[in-house]
Amino acid sequence: MADAPVSPSSGSPSTEAHFDHTLYLHPQTLARLGTMELRARHIVEGVMTGAHRSPRTGFSVEFAQHRPYAAGDDLRHLDWKVYGKTDKLHLKQYQQETNLDLMVLVDASGSMNYGSRDFGDASGTGAKVGPRGETAWTKFDHATALAAALSYITLRHGDRTGVVVFADEIKRIVARSSQQRQWRQIIDALSTHPVQAPTDIARVMDQLLAKLNNRCMIALVSDLFEDPAALRKALARVRHRGHDLICFQVLDRAETSFDFRDPTPFEGFEGEARLRIDPRALRKGYLEALDRHMRKVERTVRGFGFDYEKVDTGGWLGSPLAAYLARRNARIKRSKYG
């Protein structure tokens, strides 16, 4: 049975009647993600009381640790069981529950403008041409759909979210907010055209971190055709500042299969020379090089304790994203309670 169209419900991000958000977030994706929740694995700060842990310790919600009693402390929070065992006064400290701040970074560099899938088939909307005039469903289109889905989930749960569109530097930025108009502003930012420029994640991350005054979740959405050393440098700064991060590596199925048969001209999207080659002669070496690069990227991301998820533009977004979030939430609960 076909999925019925789903519109944001009461309390969800709203859209204006003339704005077709389904070009970015298909009803099938909304239907699968409507009940999902995005939680931060690491401790995050927020500005409201919500459903995410904060490093601020107080006397409410969830037990965190003991600390020695100091003159002037509230005696109501003394742990008399500890006193009975140790003859020393200790206070219970608790973690406040706070909202999640999410910042989604979407790569709009030249390589993200590649796509081998028909736009009408991939979008599922009946539209044959995308908002930027493209007839192919590009990696950037898939990245914007993913960014819209993550933003939708976050806003739906009353949390703050923002978006950065970047290449060699930040091109567009929407500051974090939980207000209803945020949805439209995010989608407007995602309408940005990819640019013929390389990716410079280290520079972009420096620009972003300079704007963040509290710890938050960062979702990096990119094909990561980037020097792993530069990626490592960027992620080290994210870890040093205490942020959590999820890395989504978006790849077109033609890139991962390289199933080209005939001699074909290949042209880079970031200023590389145009070459005519026989893909059958290069396929084995290409796939081995791509596999090495992807493994190195994944090791780099996971080495900092961050999540890594490969995203295939050849399939629907909703089901794999929902499955990933379910796995992530299950891990968080196990680490929290088990």
Residue pairs with C-beta under 8 A, 6 or more apart in sequence:
3 27
3 28
3 31
4 27
4 31
5 22
5 27
6 27
6 30
6 31
6 34
8 14
8 15
8 30
8 152
8 156
8 183
11 156
11 158
12 152
12 155
12 156
13 151
13 152
13 155
13 156
13 180
13 182
13 183
14 180
14 181
14 183
14 184
15 21
15 183
15 184
15 187
16 184
19 184
19 187
20 125
21 148
21 183
21 187
22 123
22 125
23 123
23 125
23 127
23 130
23 131
24 144
24 145
24 148
24 187
24 190
25 145
25 148
25 149
25 152
26 123
26 124
26 125
26 145
26 316
26 317
26 318
27 124
28 124
28 316
28 318
29 145
29 149
29 316
29 317
29 318
29 321
30 149
30 152
30 318
31 318
32 318
32 319
32 321
32 322
33 149
33 152
33 153
33 318
33 321
33 322
33 325
34 156
36 153
36 322
36 325
36 326
37 51
37 153
37 157
37 325
37 329
38 100
38 102
38 150
38 153
38 154
38 157
38 159
38 217
38 325
39 51
39 52
39 100
39 328
39 329
39 332
40 52
40 53
40 100
40 217
40 244
41 244
41 307
41 328
41 331
41 332
41 335
42 215
42 242
42 243
42 244
42 305
43 53
43 54
43 55
43 95
43 215
44 52
44 53
44 54
44 98
44 100
44 101
44 215
44 216
44 217
44 244
45 54
45 55
45 56
45 98
45 101
45 214
45 215
45 216
46 52
46 54
46 98
46 99
46 100
46 101
46 159
46 160
46 214
47 98
47 99
47 101
47 160
47 214
48 98
48 99
48 158
48 178
49 96
49 97
49 98
49 99
50 97
50 98
50 99
50 100
50 157
50 158
50 159
51 97
51 99
51 100
51 157
52 97
52 98
52 99
52 100
52 159
53 62
53 95
53 97
53 98
54 95
54 96
54 97
54 98
55 95
55 215
56 95
56 96
56 98
57 64
57 65
57 93
57 94
57 95
57 96
58 93
58 94
58 96
59 74
59 77
59 92
59 93
59 94
60 94
60 96
61 94
61 95
61 96
61 97
62 94
62 95
62 97
63 92
63 93
63 94
63 95
64 93
64 94
64 95
65 93
66 79
66 82
66 90
66 91
66 92
66 93
67 90
67 91
67 93
68 88
68 89
68 90
68 91
69 78
69 89
69 90
69 91
73 91
74 91
77 91
77 92
78 89
78 90
78 91
78 92
79 90
79 91
79 92
82 88
82 90
83 89
83 90
99 158
99 159
99 160
99 178
100 154
100 157
100 159
100 160
100 216
100 217
101 159
101 160
101 161
101 176
101 214
101 215
101 216
101 217
102 150
102 151
102 154
102 159
102 160
102 161
102 162
102 176
102 216
102 217
102 218
102 219
103 161
103 162
103 163
103 164
103 176
103 208
103 212
103 216
103 217
103 218
103 219
104 147
104 150
104 151
104 161
104 162
104 163
104 164
104 218
104 219
104 221
105 163
105 164
105 166
105 204
105 208
105 218
105 219
105 220
105 221
105 222
106 140
106 143
106 144
106 147
106 163
106 164
106 165
106 166
106 190
106 221
106 222
107 140
107 143
107 166
107 167
107 199
107 221
107 222
107 223
107 250
108 140
108 165
108 166
108 167
108 171
108 192
108 193
108 194
108 195
109 166
109 167
109 168
109 194
109 195
109 197
109 198
109 199
109 222
109 269
109 270
110 167
110 194
110 195
110 196
110 197
110 198
110 268
110 269
110 270
110 271
111 139
111 199
111 223
111 225
111 268
111 269
111 270
112 138
112 139
112 140
112 143
112 194
112 222
112 223
112 250
112 269
113 138
113 139
113 140
113 194
113 269
114 138
114 139
114 252
114 255
114 269
115 134
115 136
115 137
115 138
115 139
115 141
115 252
115 313
116 136
116 252
116 253
116 254
117 136
117 137
117 252
117 253
117 313
117 314
118 135
118 136
118 137
119 127
119 128
119 129
119 130
119 134
119 135
119 136
119 137
119 141
120 126
120 127
120 128
121 137
122 137
122 141
122 142
122 313
123 130
123 137
123 141
124 316
128 135
129 135
130 137
130 138
130 141
131 191
132 191
132 193
134 141
137 313
138 194
138 252
138 313
139 223
139 250
139 251
139 252
139 313
140 194
141 313
142 250
142 311
142 313
142 317
143 221
143 222
143 248
143 250
144 190
145 317
146 221
146 248
146 250
146 311
146 317
146 321
147 163
147 186
147 190
147 219
147 221
148 186
148 187
148 190
149 317
149 318
149 321
150 161
150 219
151 161
151 163
151 182
151 183
151 186
152 183
153 325
154 160
154 161
155 161
155 178
155 182
155 183
158 178
159 178
160 176
160 177
160 178
161 176
161 177
161 178
161 182
161 186
162 173
162 174
162 175
162 176
162 177
162 182
162 186
163 172
163 173
163 174
163 186
163 189
163 190
164 170
164 172
164 173
164 174
164 204
164 208
165 171
165 172
165 173
165 189
165 190
165 192
166 199
166 204
167 194
167 195
167 197
167 198
167 199
167 200
168 197
168 198
168 199
168 200
168 203
168 204
169 200
169 203
169 204
169 207
170 204
170 207
170 208
171 192
171 195
172 189
172 192
173 189
173 211
174 182
174 185
174 186
174 189
176 216
194 269
196 269
196 270
196 271
197 270
198 270
198 271
199 222
199 224
199 225
199 226
200 230
201 220
201 222
201 226
201 230
201 231
201 234
202 230
202 231
202 233
202 234
202 237
204 234
205 234
205 235
205 237
205 238
206 234
206 237
208 218
209 237
209 238
209 241
209 243
212 241
212 243
215 241
215 242
215 243
215 244
216 243
216 244
217 243
217 244
217 245
217 246
218 238
218 243
218 244
218 245
218 246
219 245
219 246
219 248
220 245
220 246
220 247
220 248
221 248
221 250
221 311
222 247
222 248
222 249
222 250
223 249
223 250
223 251
223 255
224 231
224 247
224 249
224 297
228 293
228 296
228 297
228 300
231 297
231 300
231 301
232 300
232 303
235 245
235 300
235 301
235 304
235 306
236 304
238 245
238 304
238 306
239 304
239 305
239 306
244 306
245 301
245 304
245 306
245 307
246 306
246 307
246 309
246 328
247 297
247 301
247 306
247 307
247 308
247 309
248 309
248 310
248 311
249 294
249 297
249 298
249 308
249 309
249 310
249 311
250 311
250 313
251 310
251 311
251 312
251 313
252 313
252 314
253 312
253 313
253 314
254 260
255 290
256 290
256 312
258 279
258 282
258 283
258 286
258 287
258 290
260 279
260 280
260 283
261 279
261 280
262 279
263 276
263 277
263 278
263 279
264 276
264 277
264 279
265 274
265 275
265 276
266 274
266 275
266 276
266 277
267 273
267 274
267 275
294 310
297 308
298 308
301 307
301 308
302 308
307 328
309 324
311 317
311 320
312 320
